[in-house]
Amino acid sequence: MGQFVIKLPDVGEGVAEAELVEWMVAEGANVREDQVLAAVMTDKATVEIPSPVEGKVTWLGAKPGEVLAVGTPFIHLEIEGEGNASASAPKEAKKPEPAKKEPAKAEAPKAEAPKKAEPKANGAAAPAAMKASPALSAGAPRKEGEKPLASPAVRKRATDAGVDLRRVRGTGPAGRISHEDLDAYFESGDSVGAVRSVGVADTSIKEIPVIGLRRKIAEKMATAKSHIPHITYVDEVDVTALEELRGKLNAEKKEGRPKLTILPFLMRAMARAIADQPQMNSRYDDDANVIHQYGGIHIGVAAQTGAGLVVPVVRHVEARGLWDCANEVARLADAAKEGSATRDELSGSTITITSLGALGGIVTTPVINYPEVAIIGVNKMQTLPKWDGTQFVPRKMMNLSSSFDHRVIDGWNAAVFVQRIKALLENPAMIFIED
């Protein structure tokens, strides 16, 4: 038998480190070639790391939330044959120690049925994760601090239902919990205890590690607010004519085309406005005191997913038509929701759109997507009475709430930019007329 050391691979051009989000295996587990070992995060993209060989996990080199440099050994496998680890490598000296201590752990005064089978595995952590699960259906929780293996979707579903995943029996590899396992748990009646009694004070405090996408979001928002002096400008837009045009185009659209939302029109209007004020399409390097003004317009579209906020990027909007923008927005939105968006698809924006209008907000104060200098916010559309000079008439109105980096964009220029977008949206034919 030999030891095979797997190092964190280069998960993207220019990426020097990545955060471990989740282990998909446990110590002592047998893995197949190409089986996913772990999920790591760079920027806001999650990358799965597969195993290059078949073997047995003997060592996990990090905990979820830790940041590892590319090339760092992060998992050891015991394999048939020679392996790739030299006899003098310090990591090999560490691996036998947990296995030697295993009998002592088995003799500890915890005479749980699953523990009796522990000597069959060489790892110390794996038997607890793999063998303890059969007893969980009887209500026995996992050990304190032991994290059940489950996908983010399963964790969210359990959280929403008030279920402690430590009490759920997992039937997947290394005790991994699936949606089917949750269904079985609910049907078993064991979940009744997860529902709190009415009128009983809840004094619990839940500690939630800020890791993965949530940590990336927190870091970026903190950087944006601490570095950028924001100025927010709000104006209302009469989108009655735009909505009439959008309705006609959707009614006559060709098969295979996505339904037009307001976003493609806004993107095209922004491209026209940026042609007059190119400073809006910039990134500010505040360390070097240099403004990078881009010719290509790469619009980030903030999208909420089950894991958190991500910003997929529609590149070169200046060269795209209305339907092309709509197709790309739909494609990227699907990729973001499925968690399959690549690092390149989630980076490189030069200006961003954020939309909370569907939730009913009429005014927002968007946080700029650092290191950009502008963000355009779309608010709720509603029918309001407007005076036309002789009478009140119903008009479809929508606010644009937009923030700018006041170090780069003066208030006057911010207002002119929004007014230009407003004029294009209120007279949508102008969006398609070449200057």
N, C-alpha and C positions, 0 to 999 in steps of 0.2 A: 504494500500500500504506500502511496505517496501523498504529499501535501501539495495542493494547488492554491496559490494565492491569487485572488482577483483584486485588481486595483481599480479605482474609480477611473473610467475611461474619459477621453475627451468628448464631452457631450455637446459640443458646439464650438464653432470657430470663435476664438477670442475668449472662451470661457476658462477661467483659471480655477474656479471652485464651484461647488454645488452644495445645496442643503439636502440632507437626508430627510425625506418626508415620511416614508413608511417602509418597513421591512415586509416582504411578501413571504419570507421563510423564517424558520426559527432554528436555533442550534439543535443539532441532532436530526434534522429533517433531511430526507433524501431528495435530491433535485435532479431533474432531467436536463439534458442539453437544451438550451434556448428557453428554459423556464425562467420567468421573471423573478429576480431576486429582491429587487428594491425599486422604489420610485424616488428620484431626486429632482430638485427644482433649481432652474437657472432663470434669472429674471422672473417671469411669471409662467414659464412653460415647464410642465412636468414631463420628465423623461424616464422611461422604464429601462432598467439595466438587466439584460438577460445573462444566463450562465453560459459560458463557452464550452463547458464540459459537464459530464454527469458525475455526481459524487454526493458526499454527505457533509452537511454543514458542521464545522467544528468550532467556528469562532466568528462572531459578528463584531466589527470594529467601531461601531458608533451607535448612538441613540438617535431616534427621530428628533429633529431640530438642530443637530450638530452640523456645522459647515465643514466640508472636506475639500482639500485641494486635489486637483486632478493628478492622478498617479499615486494617491494614497492607498495602501492596502486596506480594504474595508470588509473583506470576507474571505475565510479560508475553507477549503473543501478537502475532504479525504477522498482520494480517487484510486482506482486500480492503476497500477503502473508507477512510474517514477515521479510524476508531479513536476512542478517548476520551482519549488522552494529549496534553497541550499540548506545543508545540515547546520550551517553556522548562523542562519538567519534567526534573529531574536524572536520573531513571531512564532517559529516552530517550538521554541522552548516554552512559550506561554500556553500553547494549545494542549499539551498533555496534562497540565496542572488541573484544569477543571474536571477532566475525566478521572484523574486519580482521587479527587475529592468527592466524586460522585457516590461511592459506597458509604462515605460518612454521612452524606445528606440523606441517603436511603435509610440509614439507621436512626435518623432523628425521630423524636417521639411524635411524628405526624403519621399515624397509621392509616392514611387514606388509601383506599383501594387502588387509585391510579398510580400512587407512588411505588407500589410493589413492582410495577413493570418498568420502572426507570432504569435499572441496570442494563436493559436491552439497548439503550442509546448511549453514545459516548459523550454527548453534550449535556451540560447541566441545566440550561434554560429550556431546551426543547421538550423534555419529558413533561415539564410542568404545563407547557402550552398545548402539547399534543395529547397527553394522557389524562389531564384533569377534566377535559371537556365532557366525557360521558357522565360524570357525576353532576354536571351543571344542570341537567334537566330535572334533577331532584332538588334544585334550589341552592346548591353549594356554590358560593362565589369563588372566583379565582383568587389567587394570592394578592395581598395588598400591593398596589402599584403595578401589577402585571397587566399589560395592555393587550386586549384581545385583537386578533388579526381580522380586519374587515375593511372593505372599500369605503371611500368617503361617502358614497350614496347610502350604504348600509348604516354607517355611523349617523348620518343625518336623520334617516328614518327612525332609528332607535331613539335618538335625542328627542325628536318631535313627539314620540310616543311615551317618553319618560321611562325608557327601559335602560337598565345598566347592562351593557354588553358582557360584563364579566359573568353574568348569570345565564347567558345563552350558550347552548351547546353548538359548537361549530363542527360541521362534517367535512369541510374542505381540507386541503393539505395543511398540515401543522395546526389543525383546529380552526382554520379560517372560517369566518361566519358569512354566510350568504343570505340573500333575501329569502330563500326557501327555509333556512334555519330560523329566521325571524318569524316567518309564517307558522312554522311548527311550534315555536315558543308561545305565540299568541293563542294558537288552538289548544295548547296543553293546559291553559288556565293558570300557568305559573305567572303570567304577566299581570294578574289582578293586583298583586302587591305593588306594581309600578304606578298605579293610579292613587294619587294622594286623597285622603279622606277630606271631605268638605269641613271647613271650620278648624282644622288642625294647623297650628302655626308651623311653618317650615323654617327651621333655623340652620339648614344646611348651607355650606359654602362650597361651591364647585370651583376647583382650580383648573383652568383651561390653558395649556401651554400655547403660546403664540408662535406657531411654527408654520412652515410651508407658505402657501399663498397669502394667508392672513398676515404673516410677518413681513412679507414683501410689500403688501399694501400699506401696512403700518409704517414701514421705513420710508416708503416713497411719499406718503402723505406728510409725514413729519419733516422730511427734507424740503418738500414743496412749500409748506407753511413757514418754516424757519428761514428759508433762503429768499422766497419771493414776496415782495410787497404787493399784495393783490389790490386791484381796483375792479369793482364789479359794476357793470352797466346793464340796465334792464330797459327794454322797450317792447311795446306791443305791436303785433303785426296782424294786418287783416288778410287772412288766408282764404277768403271766400272764393276768389277766382282760382287760386291754386287747387283747392279741393274739388272744384268743378272740373278742372283739367285732369286732375289725378283720377277722378271717377271715370271719365271718358276713356282715358288711356287704359285703365284696368279692365273696363268693359270690352275693349277691343284688342287686348293684348294677345300675342301669338302663344300657341301652346308651348309649354316648357319655360316660359318666362315667369319670374316671381311676381307676386303682387307688389305694386309700387307703394311704398310708404312715403312719408314726407322727407326721409333722410336723403335719398338720391337728389331731390330738388335742392335741398339745403347744401349738399356737397357741391353741386354745380354752381350754385349761387356764391358759395365761399370761394370757389376757384376764380370766378369772375371778379370778386371783390379783392382777392389777393393780388390779382394782376395790377390793380391800381395801388395797393399798399403791400408790397412784397415783404415789408418788415414784420408783418403778422405771421409769416411762414418761416419762423426762425427758432433757433435754440440758443440759449445764452449760457456760455461757459463762464461761470462766475469765478472760477479759480484762475483762469487765464485772462479774464476781462475781455472776452472776444465773443461777438455775436456771429453765429453761423447762419447766414441767410440762404435758404435753399431755393433752387429753381423748381425742382420737382415737388408737387404738393402731395404729401402722404398723410391722409386723414385717419387718425385713430378714432374708433367708434366704441365708446365705453359700453361694456356688456356685462350684465350680472349673471353669474353662473351659480350652480349649487355650491361650489367651493369658494366663491368670492368674486370680486370685480376684476375683470381683465379688459385689455384694450387691444383688440385685433386691428390691423392697419390695412386700409385700402390704399394701395400705392399708385402714384401718378394719376391722381384724379384729373389733372389738367389735360390728360390725353384720353380720358374715358367719357363716353356718352352716358345718357340717363339710365338706359337699361343695363349697360355694362356696370355702372356703379351699383345698381340694384342687385345684379347677379353676384357681385363680389361681396356685398354686405351680407346677403343671405348665406353664401358659402362660408364666410368667416364666422358668422353667428352660430351656424350649425357646428362648426369645428370647435368653437369656444365652449358651447354647451356640452359637447361630447368629451371634452378634455383632450382632443387630438390636435389642437392648434400648435404649430411649431414655434420655436423661439423666434425665427425670422418673421412669422406672421404676427407676433405679439410685441415687436420692437421696431424702432425706426420712424415713428410718427413725427410730423413736424407741426401739427395743429390737431386739436381733438374736439369731437362732438360728444356731449353727454345728454341723455334724454331721460327725464323722470316724468314726462307729461302723462304717460299711461297710468301713473299712480295718482294723478290729480293735483300735483303741485303747480301753483301759478307763479311762484318766484323761487329761485334757488340762488345760492352763491357758490358756483362751482370752484373746485380746487384745481389749479393748473397742473397739467401732466408734466411735471418737471423732467427735463430742462426746457420745455417749450415756453412760449411767451403768451399764448392765447388759448382759450377754450370757449366753445359756444354751447350754451345750454338751452335745450328745448323744453318748454313747459306745456301745461295742459291746454288743449284746444277746447273752446267753448263758444256757444252762440250767445251773443250779447246785443242789446239794443244800441245802435249808433245813430247819431244825428247826421243826416245828409244835407242839412241846410233848410229843409222844409218839414221833415218828419223823422221820427225814429224808425229805423229799419233793422231787421235781424242780420247780423254779420258774424262770420266765424272768426274768432280772434284767438291769438296765441302769443304768449310772451317769449322773448329771447332773453335769457339771463346769461351774460357773458363776462368772463374774468380775464384780466390782462396783467402782465408783469409791468408794474409802473416804473421799473428801472429802464425799460426798453420802450414801452408804449405810453405816450402821454394820453391824458383823458380825452383831449380833443380828437386825437387820431382813433382812439377806441370808439368814440361816438360816431365818427364818420364811417368807420368800417361796418358797424352794426347797421347804420342807416342805409348803407349801400346794399347790404344783404336784405334788409327790410324792403327796399324798393324793388329788388329783383323778385322776391317772393310774392309781393303784392301785385306785380305785373309779370307773371311767369313767362309770357312770351319773350320777354327781354333776356331770359336765361339762354334761349336758343339762338338769339340774334348775334352774329359776329360783329365786332366793332370794326 
